[in-house]
Amino acid sequence: MNFLGWAASIQQRTEVALELALPPSHISPTRLHDAMRYAVLGGGKRVRPLLCHATGDLFKATLHSLDMAAIATELIHAYSLIHDDLPCMDNDVLRRGKPTCHIEFDEVTALLAGDALQALAFHVLSSHSLDVDLSHQLDMLNLLATASGSRGMAGGQALDIASTNQQLTIAELELMHIHKTGALIRAAVLLGAHCGKATSSELDQLSHFATRLGLLFQIIDDILDIESDTATLGKTAGKDVAQNKSTYVSLLGKTQAKELAVCLLHESHAALSSFGDRALRLHELTDFIAERNF
Amino acid sequence: MNFLGWAASIQQRTEVALELALPPSHISPTRLHDAMRYAVLGGGKRVRPLLCHATGDLFKATLHSLDMAAIATELIHAYSLIHDDLPCMDNDVLRRGKPTCHIEFDEVTALLAGDALQALAFHVLSSHSLDVDLSHQLDMLNLLATASGSRGMAGGQALDIASTNQQLTIAELELMHIHKTGALIRAAVLLGAHCGKATSSELDQLSHFATRLGLLFQIIDDILDIESDTATLGKTAGKDVAQNKSTYVSLLGKTQAKELAVCLLHESHAALSSFGDRALRLHELTDFIAERNF
């Protein structure tokens, strides 16, 4: 199967798995469940599930385990977007081409939907249906909790807010992004590896790969924020400049930011070299993320 | 050791365990970590840790496992209070005798501190240091996730918000409380039991006990809200009436609400009868919760 066919099949099975994991709309509290489903289903590029599956493919992990790990990362991602868009954070009205959760519902419902989606991620990942060693499953839960918490994604959001109207150094910007988006991207890769039987040396290599890829992902995001438009992005374009945030583009200029992206793309591929052809899907996905034409 | 001495020792070791589990203030992002520590440490009655330890006592569970389970429930409880107090929810300024987290810090920091505390709860409970069967530990994680999510605490908060300015039936009120406060109280009891080697029949009995105790806890809360003052409660008194919320007192009147509390107290004790003298601490703690003079 070519890459685009593979990606479409993963996106489709992710949608089905999310649909099954989310509480049905007709069950009480219905408004909360509607909001959770609204924020998660029918949108998003599913980058984290794709990473999880592409890494699992390297180790011939079972698809069911990968589905559970993949949707756990996607549920965390979806909750973070809901809370990010709240009036006290980015106060945004558009996400994935639709009104944000607190606009479509209300602020309280959006807050609680985010909270409940985080709990659901850990519920999914602690299911007995996973086909992995229990000790590895505990590692996976611990990894996801670290990636989501104050030393991971939530901490990165705090650093991001604190840096508004501040001129960061490149090192500070990198630190913020390693937490804010990088931690969960890394978790998606490592959860995929844990679903297989990756050795600790393989986990180290994949961790290095994922860190470079996470930064690449962010630079592309920064470039798209100024080069693309709201309709294409499905979220408000030009937000970084409007909010006076430090970005790779604002600190380096567009040309140098693009050069750094090329450099990180090479580093990402190089980090996978010891896996040889087995890492085909990860190489393809890395290129795809660099192009971001989906 | 008498009950008060035992309770003080559990509260003290809970404080130490929380202190160790929380990220240090000097580590970045410092403001977020400060807010997390502010909201968790040095306050609260630690009802859920007491319940967890009292139940574990029944099964001679190891204290370290109980500490981890206990603080996992307390971290979830603390995060729910932060989010509950936010302007879009109850908009409250006083908690545990101190300014609420968003007053002491700011709204964004409070939101993220709550988010990070939820992740930390799952981080703690997925630690390899617990002295329990891995399969049971997975059950414990699954139980805590269910109790925290849309079919548990977060769902109860959604029902609570939806019921503001509505006259509920007693059945609807009970359903709301079984989720909002009951789910986590039940989780604290069952996690304590899982730390020991409780049988499934024992878990059923304890689940029944915890459900009755959770409702008792809530009725006492409703009575205190109108009978006590802000200084004694450490949180804003008279809030239910001010927010026009249905409570046991508003639906039944004070006399009948107190009669129902006595009835639930008897039911709680009765639910423990098959455990005999082994459940001494749980009986004592049940009386203590009914008196709420601490």
Interface residues (C-beta under 8 A of the other chain):
Chain A: P23 I27 S28 P29 R31 L32 H33 M36 Y79 H83 L86 P87 C88 M89 E107 V108 T109 L111 L112 A113 G114 D115 A116 Q118 A119 L120 F122 H123 S126 S127 H128 L134 S135 Q137 L138 L141 N142 L144 A145 T146 S148 G149 S150 R151 G152 A154 G155 Q157 A158 L159 I161 A162 L175
Chain B: P23 I27 S28 P29 R31 L32 H33 M36 Y79 H83 L86 P87 C88 M89 E107 V108 T109 L111 L112 A113 G114 D115 A116 Q118 A119 L120 F122 H123 S126 S127 H128 L134 S135 Q137 L138 L141 N142 L144 A145 T146 S148 G149 S150 R151 G152 A154 G155 Q157 A158 L159 I161 A162 L175
